[in-house]
Amino acid sequence: MDSDFEEFKTHNVSWHYKLHLIDSDKNISNNFLEFFNKLSKVKGDINSFDSLHFNALKLEAYRRSQKLNWSNFGDLFILWLSKCTNYYRMQWIRPGIIYLVLGFLLFLGIISIEGLSFSAEWGKLFVFYNPAHHIDFIIDDGFKHNSSYLIDFLSRVLFAFLIYQFIQAFRKFLSK
């Protein structure tokens, strides 16, 4: 399929942004991926919102077409992570919900490891949501257990990543 087009016009078209064109055997030709790529570029000149949808379809098609091996593990992991957190920059609510739920669960983990009562410390949850919080936000002298430090460190990394994913999803409204 030679798909060389630079411009087209659509009127009253309702695009269906589902990737049901890929069969379960993951048989995707390069032409199919190229079609999504060109469609996202051409629609980008007319309507950037449609372009983002077609770009998300292109990335999902690429992710599904690849077989997992050591040479492309990093790329597939990034694509999978982008799909799970904000669906390739298309959903801003998903990283927000993950941020709140994950923060609550990690805070409960630290509280239980340190042997503290949630009812007495629940107000410090809002301090915990800030990735730049002080290490002694719960206990003045720091944590008693090393695992609390580990959870705190991992939460900072995850929170920063989720904030980035949240901002990336909002940027679709500000591009162009």
Steps between C-alpha positions, in 0.01 A plus 500: 500500500656823388345761724644832397251772583561843632159657536138398535184657631232344716154628576285370787721197558480320831830321544499174692816490704509129563780279386292200403666469161785296643444127521597289797810366321657848512537507123549863415669613185724801486245651263236496773730678744600741227132572432441606863818705490397689186143540617617654829730741314239607245225536760747692717491786252120513521406376846768429758258310725431241228870488430572402861244221479659363186844531656377297799364237259835494322688444828257230612526329161878510523495362856274213398702418190829450684611170642660518844875445505799651678582742220166682517402439862564863600290640216212264567514577872480874430207450262323274750557751781371785285193298411426412862556844652349747251421303180767667291425854628125471444363460856590739779267350762677163507836624638310719749305205637809277508686777684233532770442127550867405492589784737234391746617137491867591539418736787306219670804276450734748669254561784458128567876429482569781745224378732303825489127553500339621177238696691773698674715554188247534215567873453859426404373310196471831316863579579593154370337575163763768441805324349728766654383443858749484786615159614382571856143588405355223719755452776725786607816288523437310174370151444580210732511238223704495181205366301315826570787691340482269199125552461545873538771507231297286258193715560694812402611340173152371421334831592737696277432262212122520547510879519694498173241269341222727626665806345568317173132414467400863559746625239278361224270797560783752481693375196497704180 
